[in-house]
Structures are given as structure tokens and as C-alpha cells.
Amino acid sequence: MSVLVNKDSKVIVQGFTGKEGTFHAEQMIAYGTKVVGGITPGKGGSLHLDLPVFNTVEDAVIKTGADVSIIFVPPAFAADAIMEAANAGIKLIVCITEGIPVADMVNVKEYLKGTGSRLIGPNCPGVITAEQCKVGIMPGFVFKKGRIGIVSKSGTLTYEAADQVAKVGLGVTTAIGIGGDPIIGTTTREAVQLLMEDEETDAIVMIGEIGGGMEAEAARWIKEFGTKPVIGFIAGQTAPAGRRMGHAGAIVGGADDTAAAKMRIMSECGIHVVASPADIGITVAKVMSVVA
Amino acid sequence: MNIHEFQGKQILKSFGVGIQEGITADTPEAAVEAAKQLQAQTGTEWFVVKAQIHAGGRGKGGGVKLAKSIEDVKTISGNILGMTLVTPQTGPQGRFVHKVLIAQDVYYPGPNPTKEFYMSVLLDRSSGRNIIMYSTEGGMDIEEVAATHPDKIFKETVDPAVGLQGFQARRIAFNLGCSGEAFKSMVKFVTALYKAYDGTDSSMFEINPVLKTSDDKIIAVDAKVNLDDNALYRHPDYEAMRDLNEEDELEIEAKKHNLNYIRLEGNVGCMVNGAGLAMATMDMIKLAGGEPANFLDVGGTANAVTVEAGFRIILADPNVKAILVNIFGGIVRCDRVANGIVEAYKNLGNVNVPIIVRLQGTNAEEAKKIITDSGLKVFSATLLSEAADLVKKVL
């Protein structure tokens, strides 16, 4: 089944005619994603990449039946774009934009409650169902089709994991890049749960980093409800306290959000925790051979 | 972005939050003038001389002193200005003090006893809402209070749809044991404080201590204000409060090249694309027996110019004994990155530490060939595990 997106997903691009939007829309189309149009306010009625441009998300939904949107608009306008997509009834909103003010995301989080829309990100690489549908900025060829699900806060570390999984002869169902900001739409636990419930996924790679309590929350959920093996890695074992490591959310505040604390909790909850990022692939292979 | 205590207090005051008044000075003579002016404004007899650096624990390091006369202000300012202040938060190298705040003495005698509280405003990541965290145990390290008296820490969650409500401000004032005039002052203080947090797009306020004076005023005696970098475009006036003296030279240089660099204490430099992979690479260096010398995320476009800038910044740190470049080329092709590395290496001239280059992703094999054929003293790897082994080998 895969999760979130598949070959039938109808995708629109917000910020369609901009440089980023154009480049990645082309890449997504080349991957086979069913991109049905895009939004750039004021350019409605024109064509871009041979696809229709709309002034509003609402128009695009009415005319194309789109159910997924990917957002490339600049940080100052991204919160507005997310809320517009939710208001238009988009089921899955993937926000790539990095650098959205936290105060804006507090309002977005509140606005999304009860709308039926799921937000992935912001500040994320997106979602990919291997060899079916890519709604994101990841290099598609890295994700070979298979039965391993991936949940990650980080972009290139997701590609690294997918590549290692492929090198041990396995592949990926869906990889979900949830993003590295302090407030994100879909948490680690929610993404893990989606993959746990997916019939085509046999095991899950869960990649976290310092800061916040999402990995601990996911680990406790896995201990209670998990039905598949989970392989975990936490980036930032060597990160100093009080310094923001690139991602706005990657900062050690208290004793509970260090890498060591998260790894300990994950281990206690039965997750196969790897200390080195070089060991993700082989650990997945070992766990899978034991399961098989 | 961090700002100084005096800047934080200016912002709070502009939103109607009561503060301990003060005037800054960068020489002992200016400190004397500041003290005289402050005496005329507030009638204070004693003064507090406070070092202005971006780190807490200043009192413990000798950066906050009471002056009981204008003569004292001169002597104490002379001692603190120009000192390298070491506090539990500065690290052993400490911070040079360029500026002091001459502040009024707020612990003057009066009809009622004084009382110190703790208050902070911050984002609760699990609920995605802002909270006001407060305690009756002011003036001490809040982590210590959390460990020893968790029952003395209270939290009030703010609903983003309606903002902080009156009943919430009153609850805070009651929980802190305020009554009479002090109760009214506390409600006003809390309300103004949240308004300031909201209006400035801050990511954290920490006021420790909040003081009830002997005449029942409520004021911020210290102010740690952290502004959200992502929202600074809405506040150009706050952006101007950035103090480059408080930032690492190499970090400032990196910012000019749009590189995200943080200097650390170790011996293996690294250059990586993506924040998560960069942290993971640092972890791998440690597991291979080294210590990371830095965090450096070159972002999505690792070209010859950014790679060269990255090398220069890493090599400027004399502790660096080896460099590991780890690029996962997705949209960026590895062969292009490899050419960029070779070009940057040649431009740098004399590089005398070993460089390990690990390129994986699109055209990784071609990239490895480019590095190997370049004749440069560069070790090449494609797998992360190979890169880790090479780090072990060169150390």
C-alpha cells in the first residue's frame, strides 16, 4: 500500500513558477509523480511546464482534483500558503520552506486542528514512495523499491539511510522527511505509526537528532504498540549544549534532549539503536535476516 | 539571536515591563557619569556594576558587583571592564568584557520584605504553544530547582487563538503568593511580559530574578532575551543589536559565505551537506577516535567557491589535524563537487593536513576517479564506513 503518497496522488506546487518550484516540479514529473498544476497568485490562467497555473489553491483543487500540495514559497509567506492549502481541503501538505518564524508556526499548528489536513515539515525534504511518487526534493534514484520505511528529521541523512539500505540488497516503501524545525506538522511518532500500519512495510528506520522529545515519545509508543522491528539513529552525540546545530530545532536544552538520553530511551523500548551512521544499512540487514 | 541584558531590558521597558534601571558605560569615567545620571533619575544611593556579555552565571565569575558609592563605581568598573570573565557558561577561555551596565540598587529597605521569583516565556515543543514558566524560587539556577523542588515550578500555557488571558495572569500572581499592591503589579508585569514576547517574535525570555521590591513594585532585575533569527526580517531595529564581539570570528566569516559553521574544540575538521548528516559525521569522527573540530553545513550547493571558503575556515583553526569532507550528492552531482574540491585544493596552495573526501550519490564513481587522478594528497572514499576507517588511519 505504501503511505501518504502513491502513483495516483494528484500533486500541485505552491510557488510553482519560482526557481525552486520550477526545478523541483520538473524533477518530480521526471520521477513519475502526477503533478497536475501549480499556484502563483497573479499568474492564474497561464501555463508553466505545460501545466495550468492557478491564482488560488481553491481554484486548483476544483479544476484538477488535487489532494497533495508541495510548498516552495519564501519563509515570510509560507505559513499563509500552508493555511491556504488546508482551507482548500488539501489532504497532504508538504512544506519544504526553511526559515519560517516559530510564531507563525504556532498559529499554523492551531489553524490545522480539525481541518483534516496533514502537514509534513516545514524545513523537510518531503515524502517519497519508491518508484511511484516523489513529493519532495530528494534524489529519487537513491530510493530503491522495497519493504523498509524511513522516518527522518534530516534530508541528506535520509538519503544516506536509503542508500545503505539499497547497498545491503533491500529497499524502501515510503521515506518521510518530517523536518528539523521546533514545530512540525507530523511528529516522529505519527510517521512511525503510519508505517507500522502499512502492510507493505516490514521494518522501520527512525532517524532523529538532538533537541525536543519526539523520539522519546515515538519510542514509548513503539514499546507499547509496535509490531515491527525499528532501527534507530540519533545525530548529534558530539553536539555541545546550547548551540543550534543547523536545524532550528536541533539544540540541546535540558538533560532529556541529548543524543545519549534519547538513545538510552530508544534502547529501553526495544529499538535497535546504532551508534555510528555508517551502521544503519548492515543493522537493517541483520535485523531483517533474523526476522526472516 | 542573543542580545545583552541592557538591550533586553530596553525592549522590555518599551512594552511597559518594569525593569531595574541602568545606563551602560565602556570606560570607568563614563561609568561615573552614568552613576551620577542614574542617581539624579532614580535617587539610588548604591549601584550594581554588571558585565555585559552573552553568557549567564556572571555573578559567580565576579562580573556583577555592588558599589556603595560613586568612587566604588569607578574602581569596580575599572576592574570589570577589560577583564576576561569566566563563568560556568563561557567555557574556560572566558569572554572579554567591553561594556558594563551601571544599574540602580533595587534591594533598598522599605515597608515590606523583598522577594525574588523566576519567570520565563518559551515555546513548549510538545504542544506547539508558548508557555510561561515560573517559580517562587528566584535568583537560583532553575535547573537546580527543577531537580530538587519540581513542585515549585509552575507552567501556564497560552492559547494562540486568544493570547494570554487575565485569569491566567492572576493565577500566576496568586501562585507566587503576591497580595495587595504587589498582586496588581505582578498581573501587570506578566501581561506586559507576554505582550513583549509576542510582539518581538522572541524564542525565549528568561527573567531571573523577577523582584518584588520593599515598596511592592515588580521589576526585571536581569533579562535574558533570545530573538527568533527567522523572524528578524520583521524587526530590523533588533537586528542592529547584534554584537559581533560576542561571536566567533570564524563563525562570522562563514556566515558571509552562507556557510553554517560552529567552532568546536576537537582535531578533525569536517565539511558536510545537510545539518543532520553533518552532526552524524561529527559523531562518526568521535567513534573513529577523533574529536570534531567543527560543525559545517555547506547546504544544497557544494561548488568550488563554497568548498574553498569552507576549507579556508576549517584550516584557520590551528587544532585541525585532518579534514573529512562528506557530501551526499543528490541533486548536486558528485563529479562536480569533486572538481570543486580539486580546484579549491589547488587554490589553497599549501595544505599540510590530510584530507579525506567521501562522495556518495550521483556519479560517485566518476568523482572518486577525479580525486584519485588529481595527484593530490587526498584520500577518497565512497562508503561512510570507509571514510570512518580512513579517519582512524590518518590520526
Interface residues (C-beta under 8 A of the other chain):
Chain A: Q27 P75 A76 G99 I100 P101 V102 A103 D104 M105 V106 N107 K109 E110 I137 M138 P139 F141 V142 S152 K153 S154 G155 T156 L157 T158 Y159 E160 D163 Q164 K167 G180 P182 I183 I207 E209 I210 G212 G213 M214 E217 F233 A235 G236 Q237 T238 A239 P240 G242 R243 M245 G246 H247 A248 G249 A250 G254 A259 A275 S276 P277 A278 D279
Chain B: Q89 L123 R125 S126 G128 R129 N130 E143 D159 P160 A161 D198 D201 S203 D228 D229 N230 A231 Y233 R234 N260 I262 L264 G266 V272 N273 G274 A275 G276 L277 A278 M279 A280 T281 M282 D283 M284 I285 K286 L287 E291 P292 F295 D297 F328 G329 G330 I331 Q360 G361 T362 L383 L384 S385 A387 A388
